[in-house]
Amino acid sequence: MTVTSPLDPALPVAPSRLRTFLAGVRRFFRRAPLSAFWGCIAAAIVIMSVAAPVIAPYPPLKSDFRAMQKPPDEKHWFGTDQIGRDTLSRVIYGSQASLTVAFGAVLFGTTLGALWGLACGYFGGRFDMFSQRLIEFLQSFPDLILAMAIAMALGGGLGTVIVAIAVTRIPFGGRVIRSVVLSLKEMQYVEAARGLGASHKRLMFRHILPQCVAPYLILATTHLGVAIVIEASLGFLGVGIPPPNPTWGNMLSDALNSGLVPPWWLVFFPGAAITLTVLAFNLLGDGIRDMLDPRLRGSV
């Protein structure tokens, strides 16, 4: 049955965006159930970070000097640290910092790199040559070393860590989107639009950029896991978000400084949170890639 418009019965009404989105989600669950499962895990972690003040059993900075460095029990499910702070609450609140940094860095760095790659691939010439040399210079540094150098130069803080990690994501977004644009700008529909007198701005943002959404989504999803690992590494090395703000990296660093042999629960639970989150986002990104890449769609 075809639904028609109340203004003009001859014109069919396009399906709502919500209905289209739900249909895509159902198709994703059907074709890639493993990736969909890990996508649910990633969504649960995001919800946990947003609802941290509600679900955390204790304030993350509250100390209980009568229960210092206690193993897990019925009162403190994940045990306590060296000054009596609840480890479960700190893990929950630590997800806020880690995910804020990851989403902010990926949104800023990957988007900036994608726009840079769009301009490089479309205009070419000397601008493209100079840009590629600069991107190669950025890629010559390991991600962690480059992020650590930027964080140390700018000083500790949430914004500093986001900028430091975002800079490491720019080259990847620029390279991938540039390669896509190089193939798209020679397509017949782009040549037809150019022949009809379309401006450079319209060609780039109306005809080429929408075709780059799929690789951008794949890049952004997979880069979330990398950003979380870099943020935890910066926190562990002491150049990330400064204490007493709880982050997973800071918690591992505090556990290392708590004694010659750190208590296992102070290492296991923050490490498990990092591992689970990175695994969830990486496998979700693999599923999105398999769904959006026509060459891989039949193998899912």
Phi, psi and omega per residue, in radians:
M1 nan 2.266 -3.109
T2 -1.694 2.219 3.102
V3 -1.492 2.272 -3.096
T4 -1.916 2.835 -3.123
S5 -1.345 2.429 3.102
P6 -1.209 -0.387 3.125
L7 -1.405 -0.661 3.136
D8 -2.455 1.799 -3.077
P9 -1.051 -0.317 -3.121
A10 -1.387 -0.251 -3.102
L11 -1.735 2.128 3.082
P12 -1.274 2.588 3.123
V13 -1.559 2.258 3.106
A14 -1.163 2.554 3.111
P15 -1.079 2.594 -3.112
S16 -1.141 2.733 3.141
R17 -1.145 -0.632 3.124
L18 -1.105 -0.741 3.133
R19 -1.132 -0.705 3.104
T20 -1.130 -0.709 3.118
F21 -1.114 -0.779 3.139
L22 -1.125 -0.643 3.087
A23 -1.130 -0.669 3.081
G24 -1.155 -0.655 3.107
V25 -1.142 -0.756 3.108
R26 -1.085 -0.698 3.121
R27 -1.145 -0.658 3.120
F28 -1.146 -0.745 3.109
F29 -1.122 -0.612 -3.097
R30 -1.318 -0.684 -3.054
R31 -1.535 -0.541 -3.120
A32 -2.326 1.256 -3.073
P33 -1.110 -0.609 3.137
L34 -1.151 -0.798 3.109
S35 -1.152 -0.622 3.098
A36 -1.142 -0.665 3.083
F37 -1.067 -0.815 3.117
W38 -1.208 -0.480 3.010
G39 -1.123 -0.653 3.064
C40 -1.144 -0.672 3.079
I41 -1.088 -0.764 3.115
A42 -1.098 -0.720 3.107
A43 -1.124 -0.674 3.113
A44 -1.129 -0.649 3.112
I45 -1.166 -0.699 3.104
V46 -1.120 -0.754 3.110
I47 -1.106 -0.679 3.111
M48 -1.067 -0.718 -3.133
S49 -1.191 -0.641 3.133
V50 -1.220 -0.696 -3.085
A51 -1.668 0.404 -3.101
A52 -1.002 -0.745 3.128
P53 -1.099 -0.374 -3.095
V54 -1.561 -0.722 -2.999
I55 -1.665 -0.286 3.124
A56 -1.227 2.268 -3.080
P57 -1.255 -0.443 -3.102
Y58 -2.407 2.745 2.973
P59 -1.086 2.472 -3.033
P60 -1.215 -0.353 -3.102
L61 -1.832 0.041 -3.111
K62 -1.388 2.213 -3.126
S63 -1.772 2.479 3.045
D64 -2.131 1.710 -3.041
F65 -1.247 -0.148 3.048
R66 -1.523 -0.141 -3.133
A67 -2.350 0.966 -3.131
M68 -1.470 2.254 3.065
Q69 0.955 0.846 3.126
K70 -1.640 2.478 3.094
P71 -1.225 2.943 -3.135
P72 -1.001 2.387 3.078
D73 -2.574 -2.987 -3.080
E74 -1.222 -0.343 3.117
K75 -1.563 -0.719 3.108
H76 -2.132 1.727 -3.013
W77 -1.087 -0.593 3.135
F78 -1.843 0.230 -3.134
G79 1.378 -3.007 3.132
T80 -2.252 2.826 -3.138
D81 -1.602 -2.893 -3.004
Q82 -1.233 -0.263 3.071
I83 -2.058 0.322 3.006
G84 1.492 0.284 3.098
R85 -1.470 2.476 -3.079
D86 -1.234 2.155 -3.080
T87 -1.211 -0.655 3.130
L88 -1.064 -0.798 3.135
S89 -1.108 -0.670 -3.141
R90 -1.232 -0.597 3.063
V91 -1.146 -0.742 -3.139
I92 -1.127 -0.828 3.125
Y93 -1.217 -0.508 3.096
G94 -1.121 -0.468 3.089
S95 -1.125 -0.505 3.115
Q96 -1.087 -0.871 -3.122
A97 -1.133 -0.793 -3.086
S98 -1.118 -0.792 -3.118
L99 -1.276 -0.598 3.078
T100 -1.091 -0.796 3.107
V101 -1.115 -0.768 -3.087
A102 -1.119 -0.876 -3.119
F103 -1.153 -0.727 3.133
G104 -1.121 -0.775 -3.122
A105 -1.159 -0.745 -3.130
V106 -1.205 -0.738 3.136
L107 -1.096 -0.745 -3.124
F108 -1.323 -0.907 -3.042
G109 -1.221 -0.852 -3.108
T110 -1.181 -0.664 3.114
T111 -1.156 -0.790 3.102
L112 -1.086 -0.738 3.096
G113 -1.125 -0.659 3.126
A114 -1.142 -0.754 3.105
L115 -1.145 -0.664 3.077
W116 -1.113 -0.770 3.106
G117 -1.144 -0.596 3.075
L118 -1.079 -0.788 3.135
A119 -1.174 -0.710 3.140
C120 -1.103 -0.817 -3.111
G121 -1.194 -0.567 -3.090
Y122 -1.382 -0.824 -3.050
F123 -1.476 -0.655 3.134
G124 1.112 -2.663 3.062
G125 1.178 -2.604 -3.093
R126 -1.165 -0.612 3.113
F127 -1.060 -0.758 3.124
D128 -1.159 -0.725 -3.129
M129 -1.115 -0.801 3.126
F130 -1.127 -0.703 -3.125
S131 -1.137 -0.706 -3.131
Q132 -1.169 -0.609 3.090
R133 -1.173 -0.670 3.108
L134 -1.175 -0.700 3.097
I135 -1.127 -0.696 3.091
E136 -1.118 -0.613 3.089
F137 -1.125 -0.752 3.114
L138 -1.147 -0.656 -3.120
Q139 -1.309 -0.245 3.132
S140 -1.252 -0.295 3.108
F141 -1.670 2.416 2.978
P142 -1.035 2.550 -3.048
D143 -1.001 -0.804 -3.094
L144 -1.155 -0.710 -3.131
I145 -1.138 -0.765 3.134
L146 -1.132 -0.774 3.126
A147 -1.126 -0.696 3.131
M148 -1.144 -0.700 3.124
A149 -1.119 -0.749 3.136
I150 -1.174 -0.738 -3.135
A151 -1.129 -0.688 3.116
M152 -1.203 -0.589 -3.141
A153 -1.271 -0.637 -3.086
L154 -1.595 -0.272 -3.108
G155 1.653 2.769 -3.099
G156 -1.253 2.709 3.116
G157 2.590 2.822 -3.105
L158 -1.101 -0.865 -3.139
G159 -1.081 -0.663 3.130
T160 -1.110 -0.761 -3.137
V161 -1.141 -0.689 3.108
I162 -1.067 -0.809 3.140
V163 -1.121 -0.743 -3.115
A164 -1.074 -0.769 -3.141
I165 -1.298 -0.590 3.138
A166 -1.089 -0.653 3.130
V167 -1.080 -0.615 3.133
T168 -1.264 -0.317 -3.128
R169 -1.581 -0.284 -3.069
I170 -1.078 -0.847 -3.085
P171 -1.041 -0.651 -3.101
F172 -1.178 -0.780 3.096
G173 -1.105 -0.690 3.141
G174 -1.146 -0.756 -3.110
R175 -1.153 -0.811 -3.062
V176 -1.170 -0.852 -3.102
I177 -1.164 -0.608 3.088
R178 -1.050 -0.774 -3.141
S179 -1.113 -0.615 3.098
V180 -1.190 -0.736 -3.106
V181 -1.154 -0.648 3.137
L182 -1.039 -0.599 3.105
S183 -1.447 -0.546 -3.087
L184 -1.319 -0.621 -3.026
K185 -1.213 -0.221 3.075
E186 -1.688 0.053 3.140
M187 -1.223 2.743 -3.044
Q188 -1.172 -0.626 -3.114
Y189 -1.207 -0.521 3.054
V190 -1.251 -0.732 3.089
E191 -1.097 -0.663 3.112
A192 -1.137 -0.747 3.106
A193 -1.123 -0.657 3.100
R194 -1.161 -0.684 3.111
G195 -1.152 -0.506 3.103
L196 -1.414 0.003 3.056
G197 1.662 0.323 3.129
A198 -1.164 2.487 -3.135
S199 -1.305 2.906 3.097
H200 -1.070 -0.684 -3.138
K201 -1.101 -0.747 3.139
R202 -1.204 -0.677 3.121
L203 -1.112 -0.728 -3.076
M204 -1.246 -0.846 -2.972
F205 -1.666 -0.292 -3.121
R206 -1.792 -0.574 -3.029
H207 -1.936 -0.534 -3.063
I208 -1.771 -0.815 -3.054
L209 -1.024 -0.726 3.124
P210 -1.023 -0.492 3.128
Q211 -1.350 -0.138 3.118
C212 -1.680 0.033 -3.087
V213 -1.145 -0.740 -3.099
A214 -1.072 -0.914 3.093
P215 -1.122 -0.510 3.092
Y216 -1.145 -0.759 3.128
L217 -1.099 -0.694 3.120
I218 -1.129 -0.791 3.114
L219 -1.057 -0.828 -3.080
A220 -1.080 -0.730 -3.102
T221 -1.174 -0.777 -3.127
T222 -1.256 -0.525 3.131
H223 -1.275 -0.325 3.096
L224 -1.063 -0.772 3.121
G225 -1.110 -0.721 3.123
V226 -1.118 -0.716 -3.136
A227 -1.125 -0.656 3.114
I228 -1.137 -0.721 3.123
V229 -1.133 -0.754 3.141
I230 -1.139 -0.725 3.128
E231 -1.103 -0.741 3.105
A232 -1.130 -0.649 3.122
S233 -1.169 -0.714 3.104
L234 -1.123 -0.717 3.081
G235 -1.122 -0.670 3.123
F236 -1.153 -0.613 -3.130
L237 -1.457 -0.123 3.078
G238 1.527 0.248 3.134
V239 -2.041 0.233 3.130
G240 -1.689 -2.461 3.105
I241 -1.203 2.169 -3.025
P242 -1.256 2.618 3.021
P243 -1.173 2.803 0.189
P244 -1.524 0.143 3.127
N245 -1.040 2.181 -3.081
P246 -1.331 2.183 2.949
T247 -2.320 2.793 -3.115
W248 -1.128 -0.646 3.102
G249 -1.183 -0.731 3.097
N250 -1.099 -0.636 3.136
M251 -1.144 -0.689 3.084
L252 -1.156 -0.667 3.107
S253 -1.146 -0.742 3.103
D254 -1.104 -0.658 3.118
A255 -1.121 -0.670 3.141
L256 -1.156 -0.552 -3.116
N257 -1.552 0.016 -3.073
S258 -1.432 -0.188 -3.142
G259 2.908 3.076 3.139
L260 -1.101 -0.734 3.058
V261 -2.073 1.810 -3.079
P262 -1.172 2.577 3.079
P263 -1.027 2.448 -3.015
W264 -1.103 -0.605 -3.076
W265 -1.243 -0.435 3.104
L266 -1.330 -0.277 3.101
V267 -1.782 -0.709 -3.007
F268 -1.180 -0.860 -2.996
F269 -1.227 -0.788 3.029
P270 -1.110 -0.683 3.102
G271 -1.126 -0.690 3.098
A272 -1.143 -0.635 3.110
A273 -1.125 -0.752 3.106
I274 -1.104 -0.821 -3.106
T275 -1.083 -0.807 -3.108
L276 -1.123 -0.729 -3.115
T277 -1.182 -0.797 3.134
V278 -1.115 -0.742 3.123
L279 -1.094 -0.718 -3.124
A280 -1.107 -0.826 -3.107
F281 -1.228 -0.632 3.125
N282 -1.158 -0.780 3.139
L283 -1.241 -0.551 3.023
L284 -1.123 -0.732 3.097
G285 -1.112 -0.651 3.080
D286 -1.093 -0.717 3.116
G287 -1.149 -0.714 3.098
I288 -1.112 -0.695 3.099
R289 -1.089 -0.762 3.139
D290 -1.131 -0.565 -3.134
M291 -1.342 -0.635 -3.022
L292 -1.631 -0.323 3.137
D293 -1.529 2.016 -3.114
P294 -1.082 -0.482 -3.124
R295 -1.270 -0.397 -3.112
L296 -1.848 -0.127 -2.992
R297 -1.089 -0.612 -3.107
G298 -1.351 -0.238 -3.090
S299 -1.634 -0.064 -3.105
V300 -1.288 nan nan
